[in-house]
């Protein structure tokens, strides 16, 4: 895909990665449209991705990593916007549980996001301007169909494993349901087959914060303003970030400690360390993420409900599956509590699937799947090695 000079001029610091990503891109032209769950068709579209390791001769050693809500394809490589290491370098890399010396690891930015895959900050070829809210609504199923086209592009007939946590775990479940013959094993972490009413409520608070920002401009901020809805998106991120942590972790890390002062100020500055921390999280987030993408991706979470897609019977989503499953939850995760993981495990058992399950004791909350958790790493390592042996690798 060739980007014109006029289009490239739209690519400033606010949406540069969306238009000209610092990673490989696969472009799907009008001869390869993406049928969306909404009934719309997305065409043309593209997926930005990163790959690690070497695909073997029979293309049997591929592992697909599915990123979480505001993650990206830079799972084990430097993020071009932040300069930080990849978000899962503790798990993915040479000699690590997902060993890039043994496996070919693929991770794409999901459609609807803002790191190079088609999303609201991408250029709409029909107008030459960012899609903004003209992009059709995207679902988890749409993301997975696009990923399946990427996997097919590489000539991979069956993935050794599909791995993901949180929204990435939703994608893993969708993969296993929609493409059972293409998924030899599946790793689902801190996730579930639906989003609870409470979590839909948190997502709605975030979306309303973004849309209430005067600089949101009905989603047209990239073309109608020199600024972006920083305040609204920052507040949305602050609210969401609270759900990623646990009360015990917040107390251990911050308690009621004051921030750089010995007494309260009797005002509305960040008196407490937790206030300062959340403000930092919000401010740093807006420098790397698109506000409209946040609306689209949280909506995709809301709409995900695998049981509803199968007449209320979650087990029917996995009927006859031969995929091996590993499901893990975390004791202090209240965003996706263990009860949600157990619903998935019970459905898999009812479908006659091969499934292993572990609840990991930790006070780190939902974000534990991204952190250094030895029990998690050892169980994933054992599961992937077992799958590789079963597949003759």
Buried (B, 14 or more C-beta within 10 A) or exposed (E): EEEEEEBEEBBEEBBBBBBBBBBEBBEBEEEBBBEBBEEBEBBBBBBBBBBBBEBEEEBBBBBBBBBBBBBBBBBBBEBBBEEEBBBBBBBBBEEBBBBBEBBBBBBBBBBBBBBBBBBBBBBBEEEEBBBBBEBBBBBBBBBBBBBBBBBEEBEBEBBBBBBBBBBBBBBBBBBBBBBBEBBBBBBBBBBBBBBBEEBBEBBEEBBEBBBEBEBBBEBBBBEEBEEBBBBBBBBBBBBBBBBBBBEBBBEEEBEEEBBEEEEEEEEEEBBBBBBBBBBEBBBEBBEBBBBBBBBBBBBBBBBBBBBEBBEEBBBBBBBEBEBBBBBBBBBBBBBBBBEBBBBBBBBBBBBEBBBBBBBBEBBBBBBBBBEEBEEBBEBBBEBBBBBBEEBEB
